[in-house]
Amino acid sequence: MPRGTLAGQLATMGFADTARARQLIAELGLDAVGPDARVLEAIAAAADPDLALAALARMNPDEELRSALRADGGLRDRLVAVLGASAALGDHLCRHRADWRLLAGGTPFPPKITADEQRGELLAAVGATTPGDPASRLRSAYRRCLLQIAASDLTGADPVDAVMAGLSDLTVAALAAALEIARAELPAGSVPCRLAVIVMGKCGARELNYASDVDVIFVAGPAHPGTGTPDEAAALRSATALAAGLIRVCTRSTPEGQLFPVDANLRPEGRDGPLVRTVASHLAYYERWAKTWEFQALLKARFAVGDAELGAAYLDAVTPLVWRAAQRDDFVPDVQAMRRRVVANLSAAEAGRELKLGAGGLRDIEFAVQLLQLVHGRADEALRQPGTLPALAALAAGGYVGRADAAAM
């Protein structure tokens, strides 16, 4: 094909930098009018064709991958969709070229793996006897799982609620592995303790997105009788070090990049309060000092990792307070004022088109659903759902929201 014709074709296909695209096609040895025509068509169909083509070139595909891309339509669609949507996953595939096989069509896709199996896979990665930083191994294992979720999402193999749940389960699995790394990094002689990690927000609701912080609350206590010291203060110091270590494992930079931000600022007193508290300390705070929005946040609280008995004790203690929050003085004005503060923090240029926080955006839907949950969930336990979409469905089923309104939201 004449050079000028190829440039025009590439521009029509959606490539922004046609000169660079021609160069990369030549470097890859792609026959744009022969056996690689479908490969180029798939690249052009990606969210960002230029990003997809550049990432494929950096992968430096061998003959096995080239042949697979020509013959396996499922692999072609999944790999190119990922490369055209995520620079981070493209970087991972450049570092770990063999991981493209996870997207091949020889087995059912997406692979059916349970949350427990996923957790086992990540724990095995950090417990491996191979040399290297366990935090880097965790990131590699995490991104291998993330790669498959993203490919399922981008090619429509899984619906949005399954994708959000999968991202949430993968995050909890990563927290479990990070906790094991943090435990191994505790100083020698640390007093035994118990620690439960409660996930909040989108992770707690199993509605996580790709770029979200992971909101957590830490609950601590002394080790069980007979296994450690009864000194609560010393145990809390160990638990604080363990919680801080978990955050550090998730956020520190490694050759494999970062994992995800962990935000513990939903805890009592926010960043000014202690990182960990006992169940009794949490309860005392919520009974005396908590604001309405803090009970609203607790709608999505869910035990994630650590000491399950301690996590259950925390939820048993604070959950009844959530369903009494609507009896507080000025409950509705408090919720409305909180929403106004969120909007007020947006610039005038953003307010009208901010998908998450702007008027009519995602946060408005969340606030409306949570307000109705807190008001009517006192008497109707069917509304006690951590997820926004299940709660909205329950509100519609109970007649608290019109079905047309629920469908629109």
Disulfide bonds with the S-S distance in Angstrom:
none
